[in-house]
C-alpha cells in the first residue's frame, strides 16, 4: 500500500513539472570539487551555476557545424601554437579569440573554432562570480616545466581604432598551478587606473562608478561615437590542456 502511495505522489509531481506548475531548477554544482563538502579553495561551489567546458582538440579534428545553442561545450585547439593552423589567429596576439557578449540567457553562439576560426559565447542577464579550473590530467611526457596549461587574457578591443584598449586580467590555468577552481571574477570588471585610461572628464562625462561590470562598461562606451563598437573577448592560448571548465554563479 505504501509503494502505491509513493507511486501516486511521484506521478502527480511529474505531472506538475510537465504542466509548468513546478519549475525545474538549474543543475546544482558538482560535489567534492575541493576541500570536503563541495568546496574549492575554501569557496562553496554547490550553488546554481552555468558550466562551460572548453575542450581541446588536435589540429586535424573536424566535428562539423558550429555547435551553437543551449549547450555547454566549445571546441578549441589543444595547442594554439600549432603551425598547421591557417585560420582564426589574430594579429598581433597569439592564440585564438573567444568573443564574449551578454544577453537574456546563456548561449554558445559558436562552439566550434575549427570550422571557421571563430568561437563566441553569450552570458545570461545579470552579474556573476566566475571560476575556472583545468580538469584533464597533464601528459606525463610534457617537456614544459609548467606542464600542460592555458594562458587566458581578457581584452577590451575597439575596432574603430583597431586597438586593444586594455586587458582586464590574465590567468594561467593548469594542474601545476591549481587542481581546484580559482576565482577569476576580476576579469569581468573594469577598474580605474591601469585598466580604463579614457579621459571621461574631457568628454564632458562623469567618471564610471568603478569597478564596472565589463558589459555595463561597454554600454557606457556605446554613447561615445569613436568607441561605440568596442568589444570584450578572451585571448585563449592553449599549451596542451584538453579540458578547461568555467563556472558562472549569479550574484544576488
Secondary structure, 3 states (H helix, E strand, C coil): CHHHHHHHHHHHHHHHHHHCCCCCCCCECCCCCCCCCCEECCEECCCECEEEEEEEECCCCCCCCCCCECCCEEEEECECCCCCCCCCCCCCCCCEEEEEEECCCCEEEECEHHHHCCEEEEECCCCEEEEEEECCCCCCCCCCCCCCEEEEEEEEEECCCCEEEEEEEEEEECCCCCCCCEECHHHHEECECCCECCCCCCCCCCCCCCCEEHHHHHHHHCCCHHHCCEEEEEEEEEEECCEEEEEEEECC
